[in-house]
């Protein structure tokens, strides 16, 4: 396995991990806020706040895309 592929994989995993950490941190700060919000949150979102979050969905899609791209390039480049 090429050192560049390993490095790219580590960078992608690091960025995805930091993104998840930062999103959880911001979500935790938002829970602590006491104030009014613009609209009511639907009950399905209240029941599953992390599963319905579009930020998590974007991070998941990006991470899967990058891993598939790395594996594809590794398989067909060598």
Buried (B, 14 or more C-beta within 10 A) or exposed (E): EEEEBEEBBEEBEEBBEEBBEEBEEEBEEEEEEEEEEEEEEEEEEEEEEEEBBEBBEEBEEBBEEBBEEBEEBBEEEE
